[in-house]
Amino acid sequence: MVKYKLIPSFYCFCNYQYLLLCIYVVTNVSYTYVNEFQM
């Protein structure tokens, strides 16, 4: 039972970390793009 409950929470945590990483990359790329575009 404990194992079964642990797996979904771990999966959610991994998804959350992946989402944060995606947001971080997208913001960095758009930020550099805006800087290059303004120059």
C-alpha positions in Angstrom: 0.0 0.0 0.0 2.8 2.4 0.9 4.7 1.5 -2.2 1.6 2.1 -4.3 1.1 5.6 -2.9 4.8 6.5 -3.2 5.0 5.8 -6.9 2.4 8.4 -8.0 3.8 11.1 -5.8 7.3 10.4 -7.1 5.9 10.6 -10.6 4.2 13.9 -9.9 7.5 15.3 -8.4 9.4 14.3 -11.5 6.7 16.0 -13.7 7.0 19.1 -11.6 10.8 19.2 -11.9 10.5 18.6 -15.6 7.9 21.4 -15.9 10.2 23.8 -14.0 13.1 22.9 -16.3 11.0 23.5 -19.4 9.9 26.9 -18.1 13.5 27.8 -17.2 14.7 26.9 -20.7 11.9 28.7 -22.5 12.4 31.9 -20.5 16.1 31.8 -21.0 15.7 31.2 -24.8 13.1 34.0 -25.2 15.2 36.4 -23.1 18.3 35.8 -25.2 16.2 36.1 -28.3 14.8 39.4 -27.2 18.2 40.7 -26.4 19.6 39.7 -29.8 16.6 41.1 -31.6 17.0 44.5 -29.8 20.6 44.9 -30.7 
